[in-house]
């Protein structure tokens, strides 16, 4: 979908979307969420909507919430977020541990359900040698098309 734009002093400027900042909604371990566990859930939903990553609950209770990335079957992603309550009323949560690492995936060798894993590993190895440090996005139908 093309962004709407407007003219500013003779230059065309793309209009910003509210969701533009959602991919960076989590900063570091000094970030607080006022409004209890629900405010953390809302932030996670915004992050999911903006990035498209699939996140899974690992732990959840009144005083803590932990999520991890499960976007790639047969691969383990290093991304995870762990938040804890910092007051007795559980109205304020803080990021205790956040591993961002731009969603780096490693193959889980114990799961050999993907017949083409060797081909993908070969492709990724060769691709790494051909491109610079730019972020690359792959779009796939996961073999369903």
Residue pairs with C-beta under 8 A, 6 or more apart in sequence:
3 14
3 15
3 17
4 14
4 15
5 12
5 13
5 14
5 15
6 12
6 13
6 15
7 13
19 46
19 49
19 50
22 46
22 47
22 49
22 50
22 51
23 47
23 50
23 51
25 43
25 46
25 47
25 50
26 43
26 47
26 81
26 95
26 98
26 100
27 95
28 95
28 98
29 94
29 95
29 96
29 97
29 98
30 94
30 95
31 94
31 95
32 86
32 92
32 93
32 94
33 39
33 40
33 43
33 83
33 92
33 93
33 94
34 91
34 92
35 91
36 85
36 90
36 91
36 92
36 93
37 60
37 62
37 65
37 83
37 85
37 90
37 93
39 93
40 65
40 83
40 93
41 65
44 55
44 67
44 81
47 53
47 55
48 54
48 55
52 71
53 69
53 71
53 79
53 103
54 69
54 70
54 71
55 67
55 68
55 69
55 70
56 67
56 68
56 69
56 70
57 65
57 66
57 67
58 66
58 67
58 68
58 80
59 65
59 66
59 82
60 66
62 85
62 90
63 84
63 85
63 90
64 82
64 83
64 84
64 85
64 96
65 82
65 83
65 93
66 80
66 81
66 82
66 83
67 80
67 81
68 77
68 79
68 80
68 81
69 77
69 79
69 80
69 103
70 77
71 77
71 103
71 105
72 105
73 111
73 113
73 114
73 142
74 107
74 108
74 111
74 113
74 114
74 117
75 105
75 106
75 107
75 108
76 105
76 106
76 107
76 108
77 103
77 104
77 105
78 99
78 101
78 103
78 104
78 105
78 106
79 99
79 100
79 101
79 103
79 104
80 97
80 98
80 99
81 95
81 97
81 98
81 99
82 95
82 96
82 97
82 98
83 93
83 94
83 95
83 96
84 93
84 94
84 96
85 91
85 92
85 93
85 94
86 92
86 93
86 94
102 135
107 117
107 121
114 120
127 136
